[in-house]
Amino acid sequence: MTFTRRLTVADAQVYRAVRLAALHADPAAFLTTAAEFAAQPLNQLEARLAPDAPGVTLGAFLSGNLVGLLTLVRESAPALAHRVNIYGVSVAPAARGQGTGERLVRAGIETTRTWPGVTSLHLAVMETQTAARRLYERCGFRVWGRQPDAVRRDGQVFAEDWMVLELGRTTPHHEQESG
């Protein structure tokens, strides 16, 4: 069974390994390259996981091993502080198809529901990531737009689908599972 929890500074080494594996396994899904991430010093990753960090990174664990990541970052500008962005979602290939990604996304949604004043979650998903988009849709997100020519990598051009979950307007849990 998968469980989720907030990662801490003590998780920095395993976070590094899991994030790097995700960037190698599915490079088209992320803006950051494996080389860029590998170049970051450990103390920078520790700062990302510190209690006072601007974002919260959740980890999904299966049989005691970290297999999934999701980062939540609240907008800092007062006019945008009602919004939280989701970044860096990944599930290790061996842990896919077991509900890990859905549990991780739902944990992110429930975490943000506890933050005063937050009314919506936002994310962008590359057009090539259809399984990820379907996962977000099962969790209540909807596509509200597409940015063409969003990312250029290795001579290829990718669009991003922009998605939103309005926290006051989610589909009841039993309806989401039927899709």
Disulfide bonds with the S-S distance in Angstrom:
none
